[in-house]
Amino acid sequence: MKLIEKIKIKNFGRFKDLSVSFSPDMNLLIGDNEAGKSTILTAIDIVLSGSRSKIETIGLDSLFNTKIVDEFLKSDKKYENLPVLYIELYLNNQENKDLDGRNNSLNEPSHGLYMICEPRDDLSKEIADILEQEEDNFPFEYYSINFKTFSGDSYTGYRKFMNHLLLDSSQINNEYATKFYIKTLYHSNINESEKNKNQNEYRKHKEKFREEILSDLNARIEDYSFAIRTNSKSNLETDLTIKEEDIEIENKGKGRQCFIKTDFALRKNENELDLILLEEPENHLSHVNMKKLIQRIKKSENKQLFVATHSNLISTRLDLRKSILLNSNSNKPVLLNDLKEGTAKFFMKAPDNNILEFIMSDKVILVEGDAEYILMQCFYEKVTNEKPEDSNIHILSVGGTSFKRYLDIAKLLQIKTCVIRDNDGDYDKKIVESFSDYTDDLIGIFSELDNSISTFEIAMYKTNTDICEELFEPGRRSLSVQDYMLANKADCAFMLLEDKSDKIKVPDYIKTAIEWIKG
């Protein structure tokens, strides 16, 4: 297999400086909006395409890191300090020795390709004149765009070192994107001899149509005649489409288009794609079809996959250990390949979870039930006089058996995490012993110390006896108020929030937990 082992990015898109290694099979780029997922996919696509026109279409001013441009314009604007943009792809040891060399930022013997945009020395005088102007004017138009191998040889889009395909679901019904996709798949499924034969036969059929079908019409027209286009913009490849059940893909819904294109690309074929880039495949898909797509991706073989997503379902079902986590507040990606196998499998098999919300948070309060979750924001506001989001704190209900799975991730990502849970009548065993492997400055486990106060509902009753009696005592015949609260946890929590939020008191262990996570 031909593989990308690593990418290095300088002053491109979201990143001033980025270096990240890739898995040989699956790579999940996970992050919130503006975190840089698309930047990495675009960077890979540009270098493998070797297409200057692709960069010119996007615009160099849109590709350059905006912060580095602003910093330069606020400086003394010297020509020699103009920033350079480059993208380097370090490939595995392929047989093509043309890719071997030291022409990379590490100056180390490696195998790879790069694209570089830098000021043109032959236009240095013109650039200097622009930089001397009072108004801010960055000389994008005076930059050169070059594609080179690590051996120093130039290359263009006509010389393919890896067969790849970018599927962007945001453009899934875009006519140009669809035609480009079909053309790429056609090339990856046909050999040169077949392609030449098909083009020749297609041209002959066009000529036959003109000679036999249009002849009567043209005989009636003086000076002019009807013909069939045969130029490069109207040929076999431009006229091809894909059908499913006799319906052209362009006439399918967006969700079905996304599924068909991805499924078709992942299929084995004689001349396989080496690499597939999937941009947010969850867009336009129903929950059921997303699960089908995940199964299709998991079965893919002999291809390196890059999947950019912010879907909990996709990220967990495809193995979190293949994740590259990107956060809009940080330029440094985090890899989860050190995650325990059991934890990774848990999230792959567990019911739909909120793992991405956890991963993208700075500070998190984990609770184990609906009742605690319903009241926790109210508790936080009472203790701190502010909302949790004002302190970048996220509250998640994850279930008591899942705490340690989340804490495994918290330890790797250094997420400050507070666990609030019941002692279940045995504080030493359920809290002290059970969480002994999770003693960390950034991890706090909080529970009621008194074993007789074994659950959250009992703690609420003990702390707010008068309020609970007033709300829940009327109509009680067999159950005590405390037993009623234990039997109707979520409903009672909701009633307390709706009717008594201004009067309820926060149990001491929860107050301590809130002060710790905020501090």
Phi, psi and omega in degrees: 000143172270128188227151167265119181270330184200152173234141173236130183235137177229118174060033181246125176056236185288340193248130168284320183206121182218137172220124181213137179268153185241154173281149182288345181246291186243135176226114180261113176268106187247132178180169178280182179296144180066021180273343177112009179300309181294327179301316181293316179297316180297319180299314179298314182300317182297312183294316180292330180287328183059033189253109175295323182296328178297318178293318181294327178293315179292319182100124181298329179294336178274340183267331180292142176299122186294326181293319181291326177293315179298318179298320179294316182294337178271355180270196178280001173055050177277142181304317184291347180260005179300134182289152177247140177251131173212156175228126179241133174248118177266118186258164176289172185288087178277167182285341182285103182287348178297342183267355184275137176166183181254008182282071177211169185294338179275346184054039180242147177298116184213176184240115182178187183228155174209156172240135181227136175241119184215158180300142179280118181298328181288349178245023184300323180295314179298320179295318179298322178297320179295318183291338179279349178294148183293317182286154179288124181209100182278133188277058180305320186293348184255019177261145174268153178236117183229139175249126183218156172271167178293348175277350179101357180280143176278154176213163179231183181294344180283347182247100185266121176268335175217139175274121183223165179215131176255123177246109181252110184294340179289341178245026190296333178251015176286128187299315180296315181297320180294316179296319180296320179298312181297319179298317180297317179294322178300314181295327183280350182248005185224145177269171187297320181297315179296320182297314179296320179296316181298317180296319179296314180295322180295317179296320179298320180292327176294316179296320179297320178297318180295315184289324187260321186269321183269355186298316180297317179297314182293334179292336181270355184250128180269146175072330183234169176206153176275143179218175177252131180302139178229011182281182186293340180270357179216086181220190182303314185293325179283336182268350180291149171215177176242137179243148169231119182054044178066015176247126181295146185301328180296338182263005176274161174293162183301317181297316180291322176303314180301313182295313183298313183297317181293314181299316180297318182294327184278349182292150175290148174207172187298316181246079192294151168293139177277330191210137177233132178250118181249119181262108177044065182296345181289341181300135176074001183261141171288167181300318181294314181292331176295319178296321177296319180296320179299315178298322179294319179295318182297331182276352183295139180230156174059029175219145172267127184248140172236117183240115176266126186207155165231033177262125174304317186296311182294314185296320182279323182290339182260015175086104181300336181292347177265013187273144168240110187269129182236135182234137183296344179268358185217147176265358184258116178285155178239131178259140182257025182289352176266003181294141178301140181302319180298321179291318178299315180294326179302311182288335176288327184259339186294160173302163181311131186232177182249044185298322181293325175299321179292312183299324185271010182259152174276317181224142185222138168255119177258127175238163188255002182208167180296322183298312179298319182296319182299322186263350190295321179295320177300316178300315183298316181294325178293321183283323189248348185063027174209166180278152180304320182294337177294337178254016182058038181251131180249138179252127181230139171259118188237353183086138187300327182283351185261352186309309186295331178296316178291324180291330174301318179288321180301320180295320180291318187265359180057047175267124178292118189230130179248123177257124175245116185215168178284153175271352178053030176083005180210084185299315184299317183281312186284334183248299186296303183289316186298326184251024182296334179277001184239033175278114187205149179298335183259005179236128178233131179249123186233133180204163175293132181286329183284117182296337179288340176261076193276341182226167179299320183294321178293320178298319179295319180295315181297324183277335185228049187303310184299316181294317181294319178298318181296319184282317193250351183287320181302130177089358180283130178243310183256322182270140171288167179301316181297317179294324177297319179295323178291330182274343183225059191302303185294318181298319180292320178299318180295320179295319177299318180293318184288318190258336188226024184299331181281346185247338185294148179255152182269125176307146187301318183293330177285322176300316179298318180297316181295317179296325180291313184293325180286324186295000000 
